[in-house]
């Protein structure tokens, strides 16, 4: 079992269950979800999950920040979700409620994030190839060097194939038809025709029906044409399948779809996408050439804000378009690098200035991660949390962004900016490009560090912590107590002795553990049933006093998939104290190798001055007070 299994289970429950999740994917640090009803997302509780660095909405997309181990977390989420495609609901209502910009950002994000591993890997290798070429580490005419070039170029040259697959998955249409369209765009006839025209040679014209000309265009490394094509494909394919007889749809729906989509793409969508991409990249290049200092400063300083809102995906296609046109990127990647080292500098300033040992540990690990290019742990776990260091990070990024643009620093590899991609700035034709990239990175780090150190930040000192503890102790004796009764007969268990670290550390909220001696689980107070887990191993209640209680039956018992549990209530039911909620077969659970310990977890502990344990006896019977929430 993955160490992220409990995180995935709890996360899905707090997102409203599997039925509320329409799609799930991830980028380098975040789990990303499309959900049916955003109101079911318990954002504050999700932020408290152990292993979660932060959570937020970006448009209609829900994002959970995990950090460097997001791959493992996503695998655990996938195991719990199973086939999420079966959870799709009617999208027409959803789309009508979304703005065009929100839908566009969601589409671009969902298309590019699955392709990032290939793009990043190839980009990093491009930097290594540049180093080999600049320092003559191997013969550039040899087979080994040629193979390295092939590997580093493949993801970019065949980018339409990568985007075709991820766009088709996002739009829930046929991946293979999408790749077939991409194959036409990169067919030798198109490639050779474009190359011949570029060389000033004559080439046979392509005409459909003798009247509709098909222009020879360079679609390798292109972005917008294939996105438009797959979007068109998704609508055409769905339309064809609606009226095509079921007996012949497998044979004729794909062929009819391709006969419609490919000509429209070659004659209309492909040229339009190419011209749009060329125009957008031209505008950006003009801005950086004519107002470079301002543009570099804005992009370098505001990049963390773009990442927070998801707007960085809006310029990702333009960055790739420029990279495809020039063979290098002189605006987006350098600005990202400036922002990255700015975030790193601010985080290390916190590391050396804070007196909080816990924050020191977080800053150290997050700073090292940021140094390697993964900034989300530093941003969400340190600089944003302390607020003022975030200003320092943006300041360093803005200053370095302006400097890098003034000196026209170029990146020859598209990848996550950090120490490991600095070789991508080696330019065989400009010996100062690489040194200036290093100088810009150092300046971003130093200025962010200095600004953060000077303006400081609020740090919880030992005295303040003692004051908080003192006020909490006073509340225990003088505040109003809302009592919570035991839902089962059994033996009191010290929480810290539980085998599961998430429960032992009470990450989800104040927890009371009872080793049950009876099979009946009853309501500890008058309440509404807010949750009955699909695997029946947990029940959620909300009392009339506002207490949100999760009764978790056993550890890892979700793996039993409901065996050994018989729910007696359903979500939405009103229950009174003592009503039967669940019958659990303790003997069967133990025989299956699981601990049947019953956990009463106050999931909204943060809403109260304190939630304390009031269990005083080892032997507990139903109705005994085991905890109290203090207003």
C-alpha positions in Angstrom: 0.0 0.0 0.0 1.3 3.4 -1.0 2.1 5.9 1.8 -0.2 8.3 0.0 -3.2 5.9 0.2 -4.6 7.6 3.3 -4.1 11.0 1.7 -6.0 9.9 -1.4 -8.8 8.5 0.6 -9.2 11.5 2.8 -8.8 13.9 -0.1 -11.5 12.2 -2.2 -13.9 12.2 0.7 -13.3 15.9 1.4 -13.9 16.6 -2.3 -17.4 15.2 -2.1 -16.6 11.6 -3.0 -15.7 9.9 -6.3 -19.0 11.0 -7.9 -18.0 14.6 -7.6 -14.7 14.1 -9.5 -15.0 14.4 -13.3 -11.3 14.3 -14.2 -8.0 14.1 -12.5 -4.4 14.6 -13.7 -1.2 16.2 -12.3 1.7 18.5 -13.2 5.1 18.5 -11.5 3.8 19.5 -8.1 0.0 19.6 -8.1 -2.9 17.2 -8.3 -5.5 18.8 -10.6 -9.2 18.0 -10.7 -12.4 18.9 -12.6 -15.3 18.5 -10.3 -19.1 18.4 -10.7 -20.0 20.7 -7.7 -17.3 23.0 -6.3 -19.5 23.6 -3.2 -18.8 20.1 -2.0 -15.0 20.8 -1.8 -14.1 21.2 1.9 -11.1 23.5 1.1 -10.0 24.3 4.7 -10.0 20.6 5.7 -8.1 19.6 2.6 -5.4 22.0 3.5 -5.0 20.2 6.8 -4.3 16.8 5.3 -0.9 15.5 6.0 1.2 15.7 2.9 -0.8 18.6 1.4 1.1 21.9 1.1 -1.9 23.9 -0.1 -5.1 23.8 -2.1 -6.8 26.3 -4.3 -9.3 26.9 -7.1 -7.9 28.2 -10.4 -10.9 29.1 -12.5 -13.1 25.9 -12.5 -10.1 23.7 -11.8 -9.3 22.5 -8.2 -5.6 22.1 -7.4 -3.9 20.3 -4.5 -0.3 21.2 -4.0 1.8 18.1 -3.1 5.3 18.9 -4.1 8.1 16.7 -5.4 6.2 13.4 -4.7 3.1 14.3 -6.7 3.6 11.2 -9.0 3.2 8.9 -6.0 0.2 10.8 -4.7 -1.5 10.8 -8.1 -1.0 7.0 -8.4 -2.8 6.6 -5.0 -5.6 8.9 -6.2 -5.9 6.9 -9.4 -6.2 3.7 -7.4 -9.1 5.1 -5.4 -10.9 6.7 -8.3 -10.7 3.8 -10.7 -12.3 4.6 -14.1 -13.2 8.3 -13.6 -14.6 8.4 -17.2 -17.7 6.6 -15.9 -18.2 9.4 -13.5 -18.8 12.0 -16.2 -22.0 13.9 -16.0 -23.8 16.1 -18.5 -21.1 18.6 -19.6 -23.5 21.0 -21.3 -24.7 22.5 -18.1 -21.1 22.7 -16.8 -19.8 24.4 -19.9 -22.6 26.9 -19.9 -21.7 27.9 -16.3 -18.0 28.5 -17.2 -16.6 31.6 -18.8 -14.7 31.3 -22.1 -11.4 32.3 -20.5 -11.9 29.8 -17.7 -12.6 27.0 -20.1 -9.7 28.0 -22.3 -7.3 27.9 -19.3 -8.6 24.6 -18.2 -8.2 23.1 -21.7 -4.6 24.4 -22.2 -3.6 23.3 -18.7 -5.1 19.9 -19.1 -3.4 19.5 -22.5 0.1 20.6 -21.6 0.6 19.1 -18.2 0.5 15.4 -19.4 3.1 16.3 -22.1 5.5 18.1 -19.7 7.7 15.1 -18.8 8.6 14.7 -22.5 9.1 18.4 -23.0 11.2 18.8 -19.9 13.3 15.7 -20.5 14.0 16.8 -24.1 14.7 20.3 -23.0 17.2 19.3 -20.4 19.0 17.0 -22.9 19.2 19.9 -25.3 21.2 21.8 -22.7 23.6 18.9 -22.4 23.9 18.7 -26.2 24.8 22.4 -26.2 27.5 21.8 -23.6 28.9 18.9 -25.6 29.0 21.1 -28.7 30.5 24.1 -27.0 33.3 22.3 -25.2 33.9 19.6 -27.8 33.3 16.8 -25.4 32.7 14.3 -28.3 32.8 14.5 -32.1 29.8 16.3 -33.4 29.8 14.2 -36.5 29.7 10.9 -34.8 26.8 8.6 -34.3 26.6 9.1 -30.5 26.2 12.9 -30.9 23.6 12.4 -33.6 21.6 10.1 -31.5 21.6 12.5 -28.6 20.4 15.2 -31.0 17.6 13.0 -32.2 16.5 12.3 -28.7 16.6 16.0 -27.6 14.7 17.1 -30.8 12.1 14.4 -31.0 9.6 15.7 -28.4 9.7 19.2 -30.0 9.7 18.1 -33.6 6.7 15.7 -33.0 5.0 18.0 -30.5 1.7 17.9 -32.5 1.6 14.1 -31.7 2.1 14.7 -27.9 -0.5 17.5 -27.8 -2.9 15.5 -30.0 -3.0 12.7 -27.4 -3.4 14.9 -24.3 -5.9 17.2 -26.0 -8.0 14.2 -27.1 -7.9 12.9 -23.5 -8.9 16.2 -22.2 -11.8 16.6 -24.7 -12.7 12.9 -24.3 -12.4 12.0 -27.9 -10.4 9.3 -29.8 -6.7 9.6 -29.2 -5.9 7.6 -32.3 -8.0 9.7 -34.6 -6.3 12.8 -33.1 -2.9 11.2 -33.8 -3.9 10.4 -37.3 -4.7 14.1 -37.9 -1.3 15.0 -36.4 0.3 12.4 -38.7 -1.2 14.2 -41.8 0.3 17.5 -40.6 3.7 15.9 -40.4 3.4 13.6 -43.4 6.5 13.7 -45.7 4.6 15.3 -48.5 3.9 18.4 -46.2 7.4 18.5 -44.7 9.2 18.1 -48.0 7.0 20.6 -49.7 7.6 23.2 -47.1 11.4 22.6 -47.1 11.5 22.9 -50.9 9.6 26.2 -50.9 11.8 27.5 -48.1 14.9 26.6 -50.2 13.4 28.5 -53.2 12.6 25.3 -55.2 9.5 24.6 -57.2 7.0 22.1 -55.8 3.8 20.5 -57.0 0.7 22.3 -55.8 -1.8 20.6 -53.6 -5.4 21.2 -54.5 -8.5 19.5 -53.2 -11.0 18.9 -56.0 -8.8 21.1 -58.1 -10.2 24.3 -56.5 -9.2 24.3 -52.8 -5.5 25.0 -52.4 -3.6 23.3 -49.5 -0.7 25.4 -48.4 2.6 23.8 -47.4 3.3 24.9 -43.8 5.7 23.8 -41.2 3.7 22.0 -38.5 6.6 20.4 -36.7 7.0 22.0 -33.2 3.6 23.8 -33.8 1.0 24.1 -31.0 -2.1 26.0 -32.0 -3.0 24.1 -35.3 -3.2 20.7 -33.6 -5.2 22.1 -30.7 -7.8 23.6 -33.1 -7.8 20.4 -35.1 -8.5 18.1 -32.1 -11.2 20.5 -30.8 -12.9 20.3 -34.2 -12.4 16.5 -34.2 -14.1 16.1 -30.9 -17.3 17.8 -32.1 -17.3 16.1 -35.6 -16.7 12.6 -34.2 -19.5 13.0 -31.6 -21.9 14.3 -34.2 -21.2 11.5 -36.6 -21.6 8.8 -34.0 -25.0 10.3 -32.9 -26.7 9.5 -36.2 -24.5 6.7 -37.6 -26.3 3.2 -37.3 -24.7 1.2 -34.4 -24.2 -1.8 -36.7 -21.7 0.1 -38.9 -20.4 2.9 -36.6 -17.1 1.1 -35.8 -16.2 1.1 -39.4 -17.7 4.2 -40.9 -17.7 6.8 -38.1 -13.8 7.1 -38.0 -13.4 7.3 -41.7 -16.1 9.9 -42.2 -14.7 11.9 -39.3 -11.2 11.9 -40.8 -12.6 12.8 -44.3 -14.2 15.9 -42.7 -11.6 16.9 -40.2 -8.4 16.5 -42.2 -9.3 18.7 -45.2 -10.8 21.4 -42.9 -7.6 21.3 -40.9 -5.3 21.5 -43.9 -7.2 24.2 -45.7 -8.6 26.3 -42.8 -7.6 25.4 -39.2 -4.0 24.7 -39.8 -3.2 27.9 -41.7 -5.3 29.9 -39.2 -3.5 28.3 -36.2 -0.1 29.0 -37.9 -0.9 32.6 -38.5 -2.3 33.2 -35.0 0.8 31.6 -33.5 3.1 33.7 -35.7 1.2 36.9 -34.9 1.2 36.3 -31.1 4.9 35.4 -31.0 5.6 38.5 -33.2 3.8 40.8 -30.8 5.6 39.3 -27.8 9.0 39.5 -29.5 8.3 43.1 -30.5 7.5 44.0 -26.8 10.7 42.4 -25.6 12.8 44.0 -28.3 11.3 47.5 -27.8 10.3 47.7 -24.1 12.5 44.8 -22.9 13.4 46.1 -19.5 9.8 46.7 -18.5 8.5 43.4 -20.1 11.3 41.4 -18.5 10.7 42.9 -15.1 6.9 42.4 -15.3 7.2 38.8 -16.4 10.0 37.9 -13.9 8.3 39.6 -11.0 4.7 38.5 -11.7 5.5 34.9 -12.7 4.6 33.5 -9.2 1.2 35.3 -9.5 0.7 33.7 -12.9 1.5 30.3 -11.5 -0.9 30.8 -8.6 -3.8 31.7 -10.9 -2.9 29.2 -13.6 -2.5 32.1 -16.1 1.0 30.9 -17.0 -0.6 28.3 -19.2 -1.9 31.1 -21.4 1.6 32.0 -22.5 3.0 28.5 -22.6 1.8 28.0 -26.3 3.3 31.3 -27.3 6.6 30.4 -25.6 6.7 27.1 -27.5 5.8 29.0 -30.7 8.7 31.4 -30.3 11.0 28.5 -29.5 9.9 26.7 -32.6 10.4 29.7 -34.8 13.8 30.7 -33.5 15.3 27.6 -32.0 15.6 29.4 -28.6 13.5 31.3 -26.1 14.5 34.7 -25.0 11.4 35.8 -23.0 9.5 33.1 -21.1 12.2 30.7 -19.9 14.6 33.4 -18.7 11.8 35.1 -16.8 10.9 31.8 -15.3 14.5 31.3 -14.2 14.6 34.8 -12.7 11.4 34.0 -10.7 12.7 30.6 -9.6 15.9 32.0 -8.2 14.0 34.9 -6.6 11.8 32.4 -4.8 14.9 30.4 -3.8 16.6 33.5 -2.3 13.5 34.5 -0.3 13.1 31.0 1.1 16.8 30.8 2.2 16.4 34.2 3.8 13.6 32.7 5.9 15.7 29.7 6.7 18.5 31.9 8.2 16.2 34.5 9.9 13.3 32.5 11.4 13.5 31.3 15.0 10.8 28.7 14.4 12.5 25.3 14.2 9.6 23.8 12.2 9.8 26.7 9.7 13.6 26.2 9.4 13.1 22.6 8.4 10.4 23.5 5.9 12.5 26.3 4.4 15.5 24.1 4.0 13.7 21.4 2.1 11.6 23.8 0.1 14.7 26.0 -0.7 16.6 23.0 -2.1 13.6 22.0 -4.1 13.3 25.5 -5.5 17.0 25.6 -6.4 16.3 22.6 -8.6 13.3 24.3 -10.2 10.3 23.1 -8.2 9.1 26.3 -6.5 5.6 25.4 -5.3 6.8 24.0 -1.9 8.7 27.3 -1.3 5.9 29.4 -2.5 3.0 27.8 -0.7 4.9 26.5 2.3 7.1 29.5 3.1 6.9 32.8 1.2 3.1 33.0 0.8 2.5 31.7 4.3 4.7 34.4 5.8 3.5 37.0 3.2 6.4 39.5 3.2 9.0 37.0 1.8 6.7 36.7 -1.2 7.4 40.4 -1.9 11.1 39.7 -1.7 10.8 36.8 -4.2 8.9 39.0 -6.7 11.4 41.8 -6.3 14.3 39.5 -7.1 12.5 38.0 -10.0 11.6 41.4 -11.5 15.2 42.8 -11.2 16.8 39.7 -12.7 14.1 39.5 -15.4 14.8 43.0 -16.6 18.6 42.3 -16.6 18.3 39.0 -18.5 16.2 40.7 -21.2 18.6 43.7 -21.5 21.4 41.3 -22.4 19.1 39.2 -24.6 19.9 36.0 -22.7 18.6 33.0 -24.6 17.5 29.5 -23.5 18.1 26.7 -25.9 16.3 24.1 -23.8 12.7 24.2 -22.7 12.6 22.8 -19.1 11.8 23.6 -15.5 14.2 26.4 -14.6 16.8 25.7 -12.0 20.4 24.7 -11.5 20.1 21.6 -13.6 18.9 23.4 -16.8 21.6 26.1 -16.7 23.5 24.2 -19.4 20.6 25.0 -21.7 21.9 28.6 -21.8 25.2 27.6 -23.4 25.4 29.3 -26.8 28.2 28.2 -29.1 27.9 31.5 -31.0 27.8 33.8 -28.0 30.2 33.1 -25.1 28.5 35.6 -22.8 25.1 34.1 -22.9 25.9 31.4 -20.3 27.8 33.7 -17.9 24.9 36.3 -18.0 22.4 33.5 -17.2 24.4 32.7 -14.1 24.8 36.3 -13.2 21.1 36.9 -13.6 20.3 33.9 -11.4 22.7 35.1 -8.7 21.2 38.6 -8.8 17.7 37.2 -8.4 18.8 35.1 -5.4 20.7 37.9 -3.7 18.1 40.7 -4.1 15.3 38.4 -3.0 17.4 37.3 0.0 18.3 40.9 0.9 14.8 42.3 0.5 13.3 39.5 2.6 15.9 39.9 5.3 15.4 43.7 5.5 11.6 43.9 5.5 11.4 40.8 7.7 8.3 38.8 8.5 6.2 37.9 11.5 7.6 34.8 13.3 5.8 33.0 16.1 8.3 33.3 19.0 8.4 31.0 22.0 6.7 33.7 24.1 3.8 34.0 21.6 3.4 30.2 21.6 3.3 30.2 25.3 0.6 32.9 25.3 -1.5 30.9 22.8 -1.1 27.8 25.0 -2.0 29.8 28.1 -5.1 31.2 26.5 -6.1 27.7 25.4 -5.7 26.3 28.9 -7.8 29.2 30.3 -10.5 28.3 27.7 -10.5 24.7 28.9 -11.6 25.8 32.4 -13.8 28.8 31.5 -15.2 28.2 28.0 -18.5 26.6 27.1 -18.0 22.9 26.5 -19.9 20.9 23.8 -19.7 17.3 24.8 -19.1 14.4 22.5 -20.2 10.9 23.5 -18.7 7.6 22.6 -20.3 5.8 19.6 -19.3 2.3 20.7 -18.4 0.2 23.7 -14.8 -0.7 24.2 -11.3 0.1 25.5 -9.8 3.6 25.4 -6.7 3.7 23.2 -4.0 6.4 23.3 -4.0 8.1 19.9 -0.2 8.3 19.7 0.0 4.5 19.8 -2.0 4.1 16.6 -0.2 2.4 13.7 -1.3 5.0 11.2 0.7 8.2 11.4 -2.1 10.4 10.0 -4.4 9.4 12.8 -1.6 9.2 15.4 -0.7 12.9 14.7 -4.3 13.9 14.6 -3.8 15.7 11.3 -7.5 15.6 10.4 -8.5 17.0 13.8 -8.8 16.0 17.5 -9.1 12.2 17.6 -10.3 9.8 20.2 -9.6 6.1 19.7 -11.6 3.2 21.1 -10.9 -0.5 20.6 -14.5 -1.8 20.2 -16.1 -4.6 22.1 -19.4 -4.5 20.4 -20.5 -4.5 16.7 -22.9 -1.6 16.9 -21.9 2.0 16.1 -24.4 4.5 17.4 -24.9 8.3 17.0 -22.9 10.2 19.7 -25.2 13.2 19.5 -28.2 14.5 17.5 -27.0 15.1 14.0 -27.3 15.0 10.2 -25.5 12.3 8.4 -23.2 14.1 6.0 -21.3 11.1 4.7 -21.4 7.4 4.4 -18.2 6.3 2.7 -18.7 4.1 -0.4 -16.7 1.4 1.3 -18.8 1.9 4.5 -15.7 2.3 6.6 -16.5 5.9 7.7 -19.5 8.0 8.6 -19.7 11.8 8.8 -22.0 13.7 11.1 -22.8 17.3 11.7 -24.4 18.1 15.1 -26.9 20.8 15.7 -24.1 22.7 17.6 -22.0 22.7 14.5 -19.5 19.9 15.4 -18.4 17.9 12.3 -17.4 14.4 13.4 -15.9 11.7 11.3 -16.4 8.2 12.7 -13.6 6.2 11.1 -14.1 2.4 11.5 -10.7 0.7 11.5 -7.3 1.4 10.0 -6.9 0.6 6.3 -10.3 -1.0 6.3 -11.1 0.8 3.1 -9.4 -2.1 1.4 -12.2 -4.4 2.5 -14.4 -2.6 0.0 -17.4 -2.7 2.3 -17.1 -6.3 3.6 -17.8 -6.5 7.3 -19.9 -3.3 7.4 -23.6 -2.8 7.2 -24.8 0.8 7.2 -28.1 1.5 8.8 -28.3 5.2 7.6 -27.7 7.1 4.5 -26.4 10.6 3.7 -28.9 13.2 4.5 -30.6 11.3 7.3 -31.3 13.0 10.7 -30.4 10.9 13.7 -30.7 11.3 17.5 -28.1 10.3 20.1 -28.1 6.5 20.4 -29.5 5.7 17.0 -27.8 2.8 15.2 -25.5 4.0 12.4 -23.5 1.0 11.4 -23.0 -2.7 12.2 -19.4 -3.8 11.9 -18.3 -7.4 12.1 -15.3 -7.0 14.4 -14.3 -10.7 14.1 -14.3 -10.7 10.3 -12.3 -7.5 10.2 -9.7 -8.9 12.6 -9.6 -12.2 10.6 -8.9 -10.2 7.5 -5.8 -8.7 9.2 -7.1 -5.2 9.9 -7.3 -3.2 13.2 -11.0 -2.4 13.9 -10.3 0.5 16.2 -13.0 3.2 16.1 -11.8 6.7 15.7 -14.0 9.8 16.5 -12.4 12.7 14.6 -13.6 16.3 15.0 -12.7 17.5 11.5 -13.5 21.2 12.2 -11.3 21.4 15.3 -9.9 24.7 14.1 -13.4 26.3 14.5 -13.1 26.0 18.3 -10.8 27.5 20.9 -9.8 23.9 21.7 -11.1 20.3 21.5 -10.0 18.2 24.4 -10.2 14.5 25.4 -12.4 13.9 28.4 -12.1 10.1 28.5 -11.1 9.2 32.1 -11.7 5.5 32.2 -10.1 2.6 30.3 -13.5 1.0 29.9 -15.8 3.0 27.7 -19.5 2.4 27.2 -21.9 4.1 24.7 -22.9 7.5 26.0 -19.7 8.2 28.0 -18.2 11.6 27.3 -15.0 11.1 25.4 -14.3 14.7 24.1 -15.5 18.2 24.3 -15.3 21.2 22.0 -14.7 24.6 23.7 -16.3 27.7 22.3 
